[in-house]
Amino acid sequence: MSNLDDLYDLIDGIEIAMLVTRRADGQLVSRAMQTQRRTAGADLWFVTSIESNMFEELAFDPHVNLSYYRDRTREWVSVSGKAILSRDKDLIRGLYKPDWNIWFRQDRPDDKKAGTPDDPRIALILVEAQAVTYFKRERSLPLVLFDLARAKLGGPPPNFGDEREVSGEELRAAAKRHQSENELRS
């Protein structure tokens, strides 16, 4: 199994990511975001409102970090990349999920577009992955627990798994493969 396959397995099993942006004053801000879809390489789609502070922050500085964490296994993923904002209605319709309407409520009773794919407040964020680091647990839970107990009794530090990276080259190659597959389908 490749590092990219490991990464897909981890991201696909974690629903929420913390998306870190930079405000105009230089301060970092983290927000919980639900991954909508994973595409080429490790590129990831999210939904936001054009009225949110995040929309302004990404316009100021598109560099972001995504972090995923799986509590029961202690596995994690860190994706550094560049965010691209899109208000493309075809893309929005393609990714739209009915549960988005809870985030885009009607302000007025006559507002029939609120929470629908045609809501003018809906924007997409594509995070183009440029660097990925992750931790993958390779040992079973009983072995991890044994190592923890042994370490508490003075034994060697526990070994839960390995920290790994997906190179920029691997990410670009995966994106090219994905693009070629899409062109063949067209």
C-alpha atoms as one frame of an Amber mdcrd trajectory, in Angstrom:
protein
   0.000   0.000   0.000   1.399   3.412  -0.980   1.595   6.463   1.249  -1.147
   8.023  -0.884  -3.396   4.988  -0.311  -2.734   5.212   3.449  -3.605   8.892
   3.326  -6.885   8.234   1.479  -7.843   5.597   4.039  -7.231   8.028   6.887
  -9.017  11.027   5.354 -11.972   8.976   4.150 -12.530   7.718   7.682 -12.491
  11.154   9.358 -15.509  13.362   8.783 -14.294  16.675  10.234 -11.106  18.615
   9.523  -9.757  21.670  11.281  -9.094  24.275   8.595  -6.496  26.895   9.559
  -6.523  30.276   7.812  -4.638  33.526   8.419  -6.428  36.767   9.263  -5.317
  40.123   7.842  -3.636  40.932  11.198  -1.486  37.775  10.831  -3.262  35.694
  13.480  -4.170  32.087  12.679  -7.761  30.842  12.987  -8.962  27.212  13.094
 -12.462  26.087  12.165 -14.110  22.689  12.083 -15.143  21.904   8.513 -16.737
  18.829   6.987 -14.884  17.424   4.004 -17.343  17.315   1.107 -15.256  15.336
  -1.355 -11.673  14.242  -1.969 -10.443  14.605  -5.533  -7.178  14.487  -7.464
  -4.159  13.683  -5.323  -5.277  14.809  -1.898  -7.249  17.842  -3.074 -10.266
  18.405  -0.850 -13.555  20.318  -1.207 -15.353  22.254   1.525 -18.409  24.531
   1.572 -18.616  27.989   3.153 -20.603  31.191   3.055 -19.390  34.269   1.214
 -20.561  36.171   4.308 -18.106  34.382   6.621 -14.836  35.818   7.889 -13.101
  32.809   6.391 -14.065  33.940   2.892 -12.240  37.249   3.508  -9.267  35.505
   5.128  -8.793  33.200   2.151  -8.946  36.152  -0.213  -6.196  37.794   1.887
  -3.983  34.678   2.136  -4.939  31.429   0.380  -2.361  29.299   2.238  -4.116
  26.899   4.602  -3.549  23.867   6.751  -6.019  21.045   7.313  -5.684  18.691
  10.236  -7.601  15.479  10.765  -7.503  13.372  13.931  -8.969   9.942  14.675
  -9.361   9.652  18.434  -9.722   5.897  18.819  -6.493   5.122  16.924  -4.551
   8.379  17.552  -3.901   8.641  13.812  -3.697  12.107  12.273  -3.211  13.921
   8.976  -1.794  17.387   8.274  -2.353  18.838   4.788  -0.718  22.112   3.777
  -1.976  23.701   0.630  -3.569  26.543  -1.191  -7.281  27.318  -1.072  -9.184
  28.300  -4.194 -12.582  29.912  -3.728 -15.307  29.111  -6.219 -18.871  30.284
  -6.687 -19.341  28.150  -9.805 -22.995  27.043  -9.716 -22.325  23.833 -11.677
 -19.686  22.782  -9.142 -21.969  23.712  -6.259 -24.807  21.665  -7.750 -22.442
  18.725  -8.254 -21.269  18.734  -4.638 -24.505  19.905  -3.007 -25.899  17.931
  -0.069 -29.349  18.601   1.419 -27.892  19.031   4.917 -26.190  22.252   3.775
 -29.519  24.002   4.287 -28.968  24.018   8.071 -26.039  26.397   7.524 -27.855
  28.568   4.982 -31.196  29.322   6.606 -33.821  31.647   5.187 -33.449  35.259
   6.301 -36.799  36.136   4.780 -39.924  33.956   4.306 -39.957  34.744   0.563
 -36.319  33.649   0.096 -36.863  30.422  -1.860 -33.184  29.973  -2.760 -31.935
  29.827   0.851 -30.165  26.551   1.542 -30.537  25.314  -2.031 -27.767  24.918
  -4.615 -28.904  28.289  -6.019 -28.296  30.135  -2.735 -25.999  33.050  -3.692
 -24.227  32.826  -0.312 -22.802  29.348  -0.990 -19.163  29.139  -2.033 -16.793
  26.209  -2.361 -13.242  25.932  -1.138 -10.881  23.652  -3.000  -7.736  22.937
  -1.001  -4.965  21.943  -3.385  -2.615  19.812  -1.305   1.030  20.816  -1.559
   2.522  18.888   1.379   1.107  16.100   3.537   2.359  14.557   6.763   0.438
  11.886   8.613   0.697   9.335  11.388  -0.484   5.795  10.665  -0.808   3.227
  13.417   0.640  -0.069  12.239   0.185  -2.085  15.401  -2.955  -3.614  16.840
  -4.600  -1.971  19.843  -3.631  -4.790  22.262   0.050  -4.386  21.294  -0.177
  -0.615  21.700  -1.742  -1.036  25.150   0.974  -3.553  26.092   3.679  -1.080
  24.978   2.025   1.677  27.024   1.903  -0.475  30.149   5.509  -1.595  29.643
   6.651   2.025  29.211   4.868   3.040  32.439   6.851   0.321  34.240  10.149
   1.730  32.972  10.370  -0.026  29.628  11.187   1.629  26.293   8.903   4.371
  24.919   5.837   2.941  23.174   5.838   2.584  19.399   2.369   3.325  18.024
   3.210   3.598  14.338   5.056   5.754  11.843   4.989   9.383  10.827   4.995
   9.530   7.029   4.883  12.056   4.243   3.334  12.184   0.818   5.740  14.051
  -1.407   4.741  16.920  -3.629   5.791  14.727  -6.544   3.339  11.976  -5.492
   0.552  14.545  -5.109   1.217  16.069  -8.540   1.395  12.607 -10.180  -1.943
  11.632  -8.615  -3.503  14.906  -9.779  -2.228  14.288 -13.334  -3.629  10.736
 -13.305  -6.977  12.053 -12.116  -6.992  14.743 -14.814  -6.126  12.184 -17.524
  -8.942   9.879 -16.324 -11.415  12.781 -16.463 -10.304  13.702 -19.997 -10.787
  10.091 -21.126 -14.332  10.086 -19.711 -15.207  13.321 -21.548
